[in-house]
Amino acid sequence: MSSGTRWYKRLLRPIRPSIIKRIRCRVRVMPLKIDLQLVMSDNSIPDRAKFQNWVDAAADACHCDNMALTIRVTDAAESAELNARYRNKPEPTNVLSFPYEDPPGMETNVLGDLVVCAPVVQNEAVEQHKSSDAHWAHMLVHGVLHLCGYDHTDQPGTDEMESLETSIITALGFPPPYNEQKL
């Protein structure tokens, strides 16, 4: 079976309780390579080291080693334009994930692109009574999990993804992300 999207059998395994221990204890041989693009400046945008820590935790949970991704932090106008173009929803959204598909016969180490809308993430953090860092971490983890093949299009997928997100976020020292609000 060949489809252009790389699927790994290990991603289809159920989530085990030992995931938290693996996230805390595993030493990453190669951190994810991040191309960070800041389209806007805002004091609420975390620094590069935090981005690196959060995406590495998600990648560790998915066993995605030695990969590269682009994180583009945008304003509401660009987010709305991309959301309309790719999801037919003409409003800005918190995070968009664009998994990279290798060309036929070629294998790369590119995971994909995340587009994060800073104003939406900051507004959601305030509305959900979360710290800015907790919500940014959640959005980056959520986006990386999408790049690794997780989705929330049906209830079993939603349950699996939210369980893994919660494990990663709490291992990072933040409260569980789904106490009151859902994405």
C-alpha positions in Angstrom: 0.0 0.0 0.0 1.5 3.3 -1.1 -0.3 6.6 -0.5 2.3 9.4 -0.2 1.6 9.8 3.5 4.0 7.9 5.7 2.1 5.7 8.2 3.9 3.9 11.0 2.5 0.9 12.7 3.9 2.1 16.0 1.5 5.2 15.7 -1.5 2.9 15.7 -0.8 1.3 19.1 -3.0 2.3 22.0 -1.7 4.8 24.4 0.0 3.2 27.5 0.1 4.7 31.0 3.9 4.6 30.8 3.8 7.5 28.2 4.4 10.1 31.0 7.5 8.3 32.2 8.9 8.1 28.7 8.2 11.8 28.1 10.0 12.8 31.3 12.9 10.4 31.1 13.7 10.0 27.5 16.8 11.8 26.3 16.3 13.1 22.8 19.2 12.2 20.5 18.2 14.9 18.0 15.7 17.6 18.8 13.3 18.5 16.1 14.7 21.1 13.8 12.4 24.1 13.9 12.1 26.8 11.3 10.4 29.5 13.4 8.7 32.2 11.4 7.3 35.2 13.4 5.0 37.2 11.1 4.1 39.5 14.0 5.6 40.5 17.2 3.7 40.2 20.4 4.8 39.9 24.0 2.5 36.9 24.5 4.5 34.8 22.0 6.8 32.4 23.9 10.5 32.2 23.2 12.2 29.7 20.9 13.4 27.5 23.8 9.8 27.0 25.0 8.6 26.1 21.4 11.5 23.6 21.2 10.7 22.0 24.5 7.0 21.7 23.7 7.3 20.3 20.2 10.1 17.9 21.3 7.8 16.5 24.0 5.0 15.8 21.4 7.5 14.3 19.0 8.9 12.1 21.7 5.4 10.8 22.4 5.0 10.0 18.7 8.5 8.6 18.3 9.3 11.1 15.6 13.1 11.5 15.8 15.4 13.6 13.7 12.6 15.4 11.9 12.1 19.1 10.9 9.1 21.3 11.0 8.1 24.9 10.3 6.2 26.9 12.9 4.7 30.1 11.5 3.2 32.5 14.0 0.6 34.7 12.3 -1.9 37.4 12.8 -5.7 36.9 12.5 -5.9 38.0 8.9 -3.4 35.4 7.6 -4.9 32.7 9.8 -8.4 33.5 8.4 -7.1 33.4 4.8 -5.4 30.0 5.3 -8.4 28.6 7.2 -10.7 29.7 4.4 -8.5 28.3 1.7 -7.8 24.9 3.2 -10.8 24.2 5.5 -13.5 26.4 4.0 -13.9 28.3 7.3 -13.4 32.0 6.8 -12.4 32.9 10.3 -9.0 32.7 12.1 -8.3 29.5 14.1 -5.8 28.7 16.8 -3.6 26.2 14.9 -3.5 24.7 11.4 -1.4 21.6 10.6 0.0 20.8 7.2 1.6 17.3 7.2 4.4 17.0 4.6 4.0 14.2 2.1 7.2 12.9 0.6 7.4 12.9 -3.2 7.1 9.3 -4.7 10.4 7.5 -4.4 11.9 10.0 -2.0 12.1 10.0 1.7 12.8 13.1 3.7 12.9 14.0 7.4 10.2 16.8 7.1 7.3 16.5 9.5 5.3 19.4 8.1 4.2 22.9 8.9 2.2 24.5 11.8 0.5 27.8 11.5 -0.4 29.3 14.9 -2.5 32.4 15.2 -1.1 34.4 18.1 -4.2 36.6 18.8 -6.5 33.6 18.8 -4.3 31.5 21.1 -3.9 34.5 23.5 -7.7 35.2 23.5 -8.5 31.5 24.1 -6.0 31.4 27.0 -7.8 34.3 28.7 -11.3 32.9 27.9 -10.3 29.5 29.2 -8.6 30.9 32.3 -5.3 29.3 31.4 -1.8 30.7 31.5 -0.5 31.9 28.1 2.3 29.3 28.2 -0.1 26.4 29.0 -2.3 27.2 26.0 0.6 27.8 23.7 2.1 24.5 24.8 -1.3 22.8 24.2 -1.7 24.3 20.7 1.8 23.2 19.7 1.4 19.7 21.1 -2.0 19.5 19.4 -0.5 20.6 16.0 2.5 18.2 16.2 0.1 15.3 17.0 -1.8 16.1 13.8 1.5 16.1 11.9 2.2 12.7 13.3 -1.1 11.3 12.1 -3.5 11.8 15.0 -6.9 13.3 14.4 -10.2 14.1 16.1 -12.7 13.4 13.3 -14.5 10.7 15.2 -15.0 9.9 18.9 -12.4 7.1 19.2 -9.8 9.3 17.5 -10.8 12.3 19.7 -10.5 10.2 22.8 -7.1 8.9 21.8 -5.7 12.3 20.8 -7.0 14.1 23.9 -5.6 11.4 26.2 -2.2 11.7 24.6 -2.4 15.5 24.7 -3.2 15.4 28.4 -0.3 13.1 29.1 2.1 15.3 27.3 0.8 18.6 28.7 0.8 17.3 32.3 4.3 15.8 31.9 5.4 19.3 30.9 4.0 20.6 34.2 0.8 22.2 33.0 -2.7 21.4 34.2 -4.8 19.0 32.0 -5.9 21.0 28.9 -9.5 19.6 28.7 -10.9 20.3 32.1 -13.6 22.7 30.8 -13.0 23.6 27.2 -12.6 21.4 24.1 -10.9 22.5 20.9 
